[in-house]
Amino acid sequence: MPTPLLTTEHPRSPARPFPGPERLRELWAIDRHAGIVRFAQSATGKVALVAAFAALARLLDVSLPYVLAAAAFAYLPAWRGAILVMAAGVSLARTSDFWLGRVASVAAQELLPAPSARLAAFAALALFFAGAWAALAHVRRNPTGLLARRPVVCLLWVAAGLCALASVPLLQGWVRAAAWLLLVVHGTYLWCLAYALQDQRTRARGPRSLQMGLFQPFWRSGVGSYTPTPFGKGAAFLRKHQAANSEELAVTQLKALKLLAWTAILLALQRVLVDMVEVRLELPATASIYRAFLEGRPYPVATSWGSLAWATLGGALAFAIWGHKIVAVARLAGFRLPRNTWRPLEAQTLAEFWNRYYYYFKELLVEFFFLPTFLRAFRRHPRLRVFFATFMAAGVGNAAYHFLRDIHLVATMGWRDATTGFASYLFYSAVLATGIGISQARTTAGRQPPRSWTGFLRCVLCVWFFFVCLRVFGDETRSFPLGDRVAFFLSLFGIDR
Amino acid sequence: MTSSDKATLRDFMRACLASAGDHQDLSDDESLFMSGRLDSLAMTTLIVFLEESFGVDFAVVGFDVERVDSIAAMESLVDMGTVWSA
């Protein structure tokens, strides 16, 4: 039975002039108050809840139509499939500029007028989704075939084939633009398709139309910048996390409201910090720091460290805000999804950090890279088995994901410059994978983090210091070559080239 | 799977949950991984346990999260592994 908010003791009675932490936690726990949960199930309560959510969403730049789609999804169970597919279709139709922007250089090279460029975009999207539909059908008919057993390997080979096709010099005009677009689309939706292919082998798999709707779900569409990472993983995970009755739905939606309110608080905090750090202290951005170093007029070491620390911490805050918005909309729809970012400042090991910082990306790497490797390689050597599987996930998988996500840079910069520029991220992935692999292996061997406060602080600071250092190599731009970044990194420790 | 084997499996899963700070009851059909009660590191520990204690070879039976997501599912998996290796 949840603890009632109202007790015989008024929160501001003389014995307790101000609400203590427990009281604040009680006030915050609206999803555990029986009366509020009951109210959220009534017609008035539903309207109030959605209105409150929409008001917060507007404050946080979450697109209102997708919020309404989430509410409709929650309250119209018979229409859920149709809502999912329609919202995905509307979102795709509205994103032609996004896809065109990805291959703008190719369109410019081919002197494509706008209508031809849009035709290429729609052709590429249609071709990809037709191919995905056929792939799902194939796996249903052949559940033991190669595509069913090794979907990611097959899809990565398709990506390689598309890379080769798009690079063929004979292609011209809108066909060349469409080939690049098909590669970009494939690199973006590859992971959604992988989850969908996996789901075809389960007993309770949904219809193919539902699977396709999850490629562009409304909870991802309404929030700013696009990501290839499936939030909510695939249909199987979403089925397990869907509210089973009206009470569960009400609790999940109240959690959605709480999460969005928390996001608004984080946004306010972000604005205060940005004002303090970037406006008043005038801390330069990391790109300025690198440029100044390369031009022979480096900033003081303390300023460089400050810039890196702010980029890491401020970046984590912005990232949390973004992920919370997506999960909140999914929760409004009735999916009891875990947060993407959860208390990253409490991570005591490198392995734990990734679970707390980017949960859905970690799950993607575990499912498609870690587990397949773990099940097959070094089975007689436990620590090497864990380390190698972790390296394949956090190193190889991580690099493959980001290279394919930004494959449009190959169209813009050419193969040589794009791959040379990616060397820094490859280095970052290798170091990150080694660190997490060692961390995992130590945990598997039974090593526990210290329980004291000083030990806790020491571990947390070490984890964040590692990521601040790694920031030099992992900022995903291709502007500064690896050698220059290494030189800059060494200069932070007083080592000049 | 014998009742003794099942008790061993159940004790192992309780220990995994306890190390994750989860001391709630565990029923045979309850979801362990897809519900988020246990994470991927616990899954690797479970895989090794099933391989060493029951001789399950995932390269032969194939790996699927649903097959290890509950005590009942693991019981079926072990029985299937026994049939495959017989």
Interface residues (C-beta under 8 A of the other chain):
Chain A: R149 R201 T202 R203 A236 F237 K240 H241 P338 A351 N355 K362 E363 V366 E367 F370 L371 P372 F374 L375 R376 R379 P382 V386 A389 Q440 T443 T444
Chain B: S31 M34 S35 G36 D39 S40 L41 M43 T44 T45 I47 V48 E51 F58 A59 G62 F63 D64 V65 E66
